[in-house]
Amino acid sequence: MEISKDLIRGHTYTIILNILNQGDSYGYQVSKSIRQLSDHQYELNEATLYTAFRRLEKLGDIESYWGDETQGARRKYYRITSQGQDHLATALDEWRFAKKVISNLISGRIEL
């Protein structure tokens, strides 16, 4: 079974914020974390990931900085801001509420 990209699309920012809340990271590593967390059932394409980074940075939820790698190309790292942590907490509360409501709607029974 494969998860619908439409189902996840509305949660992309929350997914990225959750990963960055666990530590600063760069694009490829965030993408790899998404694959691992989804048990290789979901992959966020590069264009979507970097569009989300730009949008989250513009909103003030994340900030970027250049790493100081001694070998290979320099990497742009991203970190969550305190505002981003607040938005993540709100999004997680909203997710828990929505998950409960949707579960009730899909699997609940009406007593007549």
Contacts in CASP RR format, 6 or more apart in sequence:
PFRMAT RR
TARGET T0000
AUTHOR 0000-0000-0000
METHOD contacts of the structure
MODEL  1
MEISKDLIRGHTYTIILNILNQGDSYGYQVSKSIRQLSDHQYELNEATLY
TAFRRLEKLGDIESYWGDETQGARRKYYRITSQGQDHLATALDEWRFAKK
VISNLISGRIEL
2 41 0 8 1.000
3 38 0 8 1.000
3 41 0 8 1.000
3 42 0 8 1.000
5 42 0 8 1.000
8 15 0 8 1.000
8 42 0 8 1.000
11 91 0 8 1.000
11 95 0 8 1.000
12 44 0 8 1.000
12 48 0 8 1.000
12 52 0 8 1.000
13 52 0 8 1.000
13 55 0 8 1.000
13 56 0 8 1.000
13 61 0 8 1.000
13 87 0 8 1.000
13 91 0 8 1.000
14 88 0 8 1.000
14 91 0 8 1.000
14 92 0 8 1.000
14 95 0 8 1.000
15 34 0 8 1.000
15 37 0 8 1.000
15 44 0 8 1.000
16 30 0 8 1.000
16 49 0 8 1.000
16 52 0 8 1.000
16 53 0 8 1.000
16 56 0 8 1.000
16 62 0 8 1.000
17 56 0 8 1.000
17 61 0 8 1.000
17 62 0 8 1.000
17 80 0 8 1.000
17 84 0 8 1.000
17 85 0 8 1.000
17 87 0 8 1.000
17 88 0 8 1.000
17 91 0 8 1.000
18 88 0 8 1.000
18 92 0 8 1.000
19 25 0 8 1.000
19 30 0 8 1.000
19 33 0 8 1.000
19 34 0 8 1.000
19 37 0 8 1.000
20 30 0 8 1.000
20 62 0 8 1.000
20 78 0 8 1.000
20 79 0 8 1.000
20 80 0 8 1.000
21 80 0 8 1.000
21 85 0 8 1.000
21 88 0 8 1.000
23 79 0 8 1.000
23 80 0 8 1.000
24 77 0 8 1.000
24 78 0 8 1.000
24 79 0 8 1.000
25 33 0 8 1.000
25 77 0 8 1.000
25 78 0 8 1.000
26 75 0 8 1.000
26 76 0 8 1.000
26 77 0 8 1.000
26 78 0 8 1.000
27 49 0 8 1.000
27 50 0 8 1.000
27 53 0 8 1.000
27 75 0 8 1.000
27 76 0 8 1.000
27 78 0 8 1.000
30 49 0 8 1.000
30 78 0 8 1.000
31 43 0 8 1.000
31 44 0 8 1.000
31 46 0 8 1.000
31 49 0 8 1.000
34 42 0 8 1.000
34 43 0 8 1.000
34 44 0 8 1.000
35 42 0 8 1.000
35 43 0 8 1.000
53 62 0 8 1.000
53 64 0 8 1.000
53 78 0 8 1.000
56 62 0 8 1.000
56 84 0 8 1.000
57 63 0 8 1.000
57 64 0 8 1.000
57 78 0 8 1.000
59 87 0 8 1.000
60 81 0 8 1.000
60 83 0 8 1.000
60 84 0 8 1.000
61 80 0 8 1.000
61 81 0 8 1.000
61 83 0 8 1.000
61 84 0 8 1.000
61 87 0 8 1.000
62 78 0 8 1.000
62 79 0 8 1.000
62 80 0 8 1.000
62 81 0 8 1.000
62 84 0 8 1.000
63 78 0 8 1.000
63 79 0 8 1.000
63 81 0 8 1.000
64 76 0 8 1.000
64 77 0 8 1.000
64 78 0 8 1.000
64 79 0 8 1.000
65 76 0 8 1.000
65 77 0 8 1.000
65 79 0 8 1.000
66 74 0 8 1.000
66 75 0 8 1.000
66 76 0 8 1.000
66 77 0 8 1.000
67 74 0 8 1.000
67 75 0 8 1.000
67 76 0 8 1.000
67 77 0 8 1.000
68 74 0 8 1.000
69 75 0 8 1.000
80 88 0 8 1.000
END
